[in-house]
Amino acid sequence: MDGRGATRDSARMITQPYRLYIERKDATKNMARFYSLEIGSNLFGEVYLTRRWGRIGARGQTAAHQFSREEDAVGLFLDLARRKLRRGYRPRTRARPEKQTT
């Protein structure tokens, strides 16, 4: 190997990890939904955006979109995230552990 192949392969790798997990809950409507987005690349250097959504606690549905450029995947990622935030989805909040008093 002359080392040139590694340079070309690394140029196709994702420059920054993109992951988002958000939820929308409304007890009055019995609503508990999740939505997640992730950008990654496969062994061939192709960039993909994976979307998952459904009821919290269920497997949900999955859709994958393939791109030749990372910028296109990021554009769709941001567009989908904006849409979901406008519809009331928010990052998951974790319950704080109660303080023990002795």
Secondary structure, 3 states (H helix, E strand, C coil): CCCHHHHHHHHCCCCCCEEEEEEEEEHHHCEEEEEEEEEEECCCCCEEEEEEEEECCCCCEEEEEEECCHHHHHHHHHHHHHHHHHCCCEECCCCCCCCCCC
